[in-house]
Amino acid sequence: MRNKRQIIKNMICGMIGICICMIATWLSFAYGKGNVTNGYIQSNWAKMSFLRFEVSLILSSIGITLYYMGINDYIRVFKLSRRKRGARDKSMAKFFEIGAIAGVVSYLFVQLGYIMMALVYKLLYTTSLMDADIISTTEGMFYYIAIPLLAFYYISIVAISISYMYFVYIGRLKVSKICILFNPLVCLGVGELLKLTKIYYLVDFASASVLFGMLLMMAAGMVHVSKMPDERRSRRRRADE
């Protein structure tokens, strides 16, 4: 594999970026004890400081940039892992690429949309409006924006996860078969189960479950790259022989 070391370095940057995005997500989506969910509205938004949301946006921008460095090389890995004449492999590699790019774009917009919704709710909460009016006004402003953004985000999760599981299952990625579970879709399901417990710290952890799946998936990809033969060393060996 060409530039093997550089690909591993970029994937490490991608993993660091995911960790930063996880922190950003916890700052904006971890609502803490006593939160009540009403549609898209979270009651603890009123208690959360403006600084949390500001820092979350800054970290999201930094993290997603680093993540893109890693996921861009992951796309290259899938293109190299497919069979030359494998139509299904080619389609799955393209499916992963579409999902990966969609995930980068949709993550930032989802973060921005939810933070804007939270800020509007906080500002209205300081007025003389009744709680029902605050909720209806806030949801009315962002309802038609939130639905397509979330749909785009979940489509990207499905695309990335299915194509990744396909390449692990058929053995194109040189990792253990158990790594098929290390993907955003499975972690999303685990996160939804954690939310059912109603235990606030588990619910807060579940807010970054998708990103945790991305982290595991990136780690599996880095293991695969590390096992690939270095093209430069192969050429040197051939020259010596």
Disulfide bonds with the S-S distance in Angstrom:
none
